[in-house]
Amino acid sequence: MNRAEFDAACATLELGFAISQTSGRRTTHRNKTVGGHPESWHLLGMGRDYVWDPWVKDDARALMRKRATQLGLRVVSEDDHDHIQPEQSAAFPRSAA
């Protein structure tokens, strides 16, 4: 998945669910400041963090995860947000970070 494909997949996901983006592309400095992984997809503009509107139920979250997989995205649930990145996360291009 390239950056344009990732952007399009995220845009599709955003339109279907009550989510708001809280983080996208980060500089190396910002990534380190927020405790991001040194090989974070955020550094390539291919990592996004989303929060849900407070009224959303778990079944909608499960549906979003299923849709994300169909779009070639991986959802990593964290304490206060969901992180989205390309499904093929093992293929992080180390030289691009």
N, C-alpha and C positions, 0 to 999 in steps of 0.2 A: 504494500500500500504506500503510495506516495503522499506528499503533503496535500495536494489538491483533493485526492480521494478521501483522505482523512477529514479534511474540512467539510466536504460534501456529506460524508456519513454523519458527522457530528451535527450538521445543520438539520439533517433529516430527523435525527434523534431529538434534537431540541424542540422541533415543531410538534412532536407527538406526546410530549410529557411536560409536567409542571416542574421543570428544572431550570435553575439559573447558573450560568457559568461564573465561577469565582477565581479561576486561574487558567491561563493558557500558556503561551510561550514565555519562558523566563530566561533572563541572563544567568550566567554562571554564578554571579554574586547573589542575585535574588534567590536562586535555587538553594544555595548554601545557607543563606539567611533563614529560609523557611524550613530547613532540615530535609530538603529533597535529596533523593539518591544521586550520587555523582554521575550516573548514566541515565538520568531521568529523561523520559520522552518529552518533557516540557522544554528541554534545551533545544529540541529540534522543531518546536511548535507542533508536536504531535502527541501532546499530553494535555488533557483538560480535566479540571475539577468542577463538579456540579453539586449544588445543594438542592434539596427538594422543598417545595412549599410544605408548610407544617401539616396541612390537612390530608396529604397523600397517604394512602394505605399501602400495606406490604404487597398486595396483589399487583398494584401498579408498578411497584419497584421490580417485581419478578418479571412482569411483562416487558419492562424497559431492558432488563438484562438479556432477555430472549431476543428482542429486536436488535440490540447492540451486537449480539453474536451474528445475527443474520447480515448485519452491515459490515462485518469483519472487524468489529471492535471488541476489546476486552474491558470488562468492568471490574475494578478493584474497590471493594467497599472499605472505607476507612471510618474512623470514629464519627466524624462530623460531615463527611462528604463522600461522594463516589468519584473515583478517578477513572478516566477513560483513556485508553491508548490502543494502538493497533494490536490485533490479536497475535501477530507473529512477534511477540515481544522479545523472544530470544535473539532476534536478528537486529538488535540495536547496533547501528553503525558507529563503532567506537571512534573512528577518525572524524566523524561529523560533530562530536560533542566539543 
